[in-house]
């Protein structure tokens, strides 16, 4: 009688071991690769007080793949790491460029908030190896007292701690407010 009770447990254990042995780690390049997922825009209605005006929140979601898992940095970033990024192109480990449509042509809008961006270590505390997943970036666009709505899109690129740069992706277009 006891023998029959043990068999289902052995079957479950055997099935679990079989399925876990089927997993093979992906073979990604050590140069990061990104792809566009989506861009979402949410209008946040204003309230009373400073910094409470109507604004649009934009969330850009990209997917990444990296073979050695060395994406991201300890935040706050150390001065030597910051200097290393600055001396190699003047941007952090995340670059987002903003373009708005003016006279049927997309023109880059230099936004001060996008100068030097960093995202945290994506594999902190894990063994080195392939990683993949989503990465989100959000930004606020204020309406202010005088504004104009422009079609806007973003170009994004990331790089790892070895300064290997990913491909550049472009988002879909969203309509956002800019001060006049």
C-alpha positions in Angstrom: 0.0 0.0 0.0 2.8 2.5 0.8 4.5 1.7 -2.5 1.5 3.0 -4.4 1.5 6.3 -2.5 5.2 6.9 -3.3 4.9 6.4 -7.1 2.9 9.6 -7.9 5.6 11.6 -6.1 8.4 9.9 -8.0 6.5 10.6 -11.3 6.2 14.3 -10.4 9.9 14.5 -9.4 10.9 12.7 -12.6 8.8 15.0 -14.7 10.3 18.1 -13.0 13.8 16.9 -13.5 13.2 16.1 -17.1 11.7 19.5 -17.8 14.4 21.4 -16.0 17.2 19.6 -17.9 15.6 20.8 -21.2 16.5 24.5 -20.5 19.5 25.8 -22.4 20.8 29.3 -21.9 20.3 31.5 -24.9 23.3 32.3 -27.0 23.2 36.1 -27.3 25.9 38.4 -28.5 27.9 40.3 -25.8 26.9 43.4 -27.7 23.4 44.4 -26.4 20.5 44.2 -28.8 17.2 46.2 -28.3 13.8 46.2 -29.9 10.9 48.5 -29.6 7.9 47.3 -27.5 5.6 50.3 -27.0 5.3 53.9 -26.1 2.4 55.0 -23.8 1.2 58.5 -23.1 -1.0 59.4 -20.1 -2.4 62.9 -19.4 -2.2 63.8 -15.8 -4.8 66.5 -14.9 -3.4 69.4 -12.9 -4.3 70.6 -9.4 -3.5 73.5 -7.2 0.1 74.5 -6.4 3.6 74.5 -8.0 4.4 71.5 -10.1 0.8 70.4 -10.2 -0.1 71.6 -13.6 -1.5 69.5 -16.4 1.2 67.3 -18.0 1.7 64.2 -20.1 3.6 61.2 -18.8 5.3 59.2 -21.6 6.5 55.7 -20.9 8.8 54.1 -23.5 9.3 50.3 -23.2 12.1 48.5 -25.0 13.2 44.9 -24.9 16.9 44.0 -24.5 19.1 40.9 -24.9 22.7 40.7 -23.8 25.0 37.7 -23.8 27.2 38.5 -20.8 24.7 40.3 -18.6 26.8 43.4 -17.9 24.0 45.9 -18.5 23.4 48.8 -16.0 25.4 50.3 -13.2 25.3 50.8 -9.5 23.2 53.9 -8.8 24.4 56.5 -7.9 27.1 56.0 -10.4 30.7 56.4 -9.3 32.8 59.3 -10.5 35.2 57.1 -12.4 32.4 55.3 -14.2 30.7 58.6 -15.0 33.9 60.0 -16.4 34.5 56.9 -18.5 31.0 57.2 -20.1 31.5 61.0 -20.6 34.8 60.5 -22.3 33.3 57.9 -24.7 30.5 59.8 -26.4 29.2 62.0 -23.6 26.3 59.8 -22.7 25.5 57.3 -20.0 24.3 53.7 -20.5 20.9 54.9 -21.9 20.5 57.4 -24.7 17.2 58.8 -25.8 16.9 61.4 -28.5 13.6 63.3 -29.0 12.3 64.4 -32.4 9.2 66.4 -33.2 7.6 67.0 -36.5 8.0 70.5 -37.8 7.2 71.4 -41.5 6.8 67.7 -42.4 10.3 66.9 -41.1 11.4 65.4 -37.8 13.8 67.7 -36.0 15.8 66.8 -32.9 14.7 68.6 -29.7 17.5 69.0 -27.3 16.0 68.3 -23.9 18.2 68.8 -20.8 16.7 65.9 -18.9 17.9 63.5 -21.5 21.6 64.4 -21.5 23.2 61.7 -19.3 20.9 58.8 -18.3 21.8 55.6 -16.4 19.7 52.6 -15.5 20.6 50.2 -12.6 22.5 47.0 -12.9 20.0 44.5 -14.5 21.8 41.4 -13.2 23.0 42.6 -9.8 23.7 39.6 -7.5 23.2 37.0 -10.3 25.9 35.0 -12.0 27.2 36.4 -15.4 25.4 35.1 -18.4 22.7 35.9 -20.9 19.9 38.2 -19.8 16.8 39.6 -21.5 13.8 41.5 -20.6 12.0 44.9 -20.7 13.4 48.3 -19.8 11.1 51.3 -19.2 11.9 55.0 -19.3 9.4 57.7 -18.4 9.4 61.4 -19.0 7.1 64.3 -18.2 6.0 66.9 -20.7 4.4 70.0 -19.1 1.5 71.9 -20.8 2.3 75.2 -19.1 0.3 78.4 -19.9 1.2 78.5 -23.6 1.9 75.3 -25.5 1.7 73.6 -28.9 1.1 69.9 -29.5 3.6 68.2 -31.8 3.9 64.7 -33.2 7.0 63.3 -31.3 9.1 60.2 -31.6 12.2 58.9 -29.8 15.4 57.2 -30.8 16.9 54.9 -28.2 20.2 53.2 -27.7 21.9 51.5 -24.7 25.4 50.3 -23.9 26.9 47.9 -21.4 29.7 48.4 -18.9 32.3 47.5 -21.6 30.9 50.4 -23.7 29.5 48.0 -26.3 26.7 50.0 -28.0 23.4 48.4 -29.0 21.5 49.0 -32.2 19.3 52.2 -32.4 15.6 51.8 -32.3 12.8 54.3 -33.1 9.5 54.5 -31.3 6.0 55.1 -32.7 4.8 58.7 -32.8 2.9 60.3 -29.9 1.5 63.8 -29.7 3.0 65.9 -26.9 2.9 69.5 -25.6 5.9 71.8 -26.0 6.1 75.4 -24.6 5.8 78.2 -27.2 
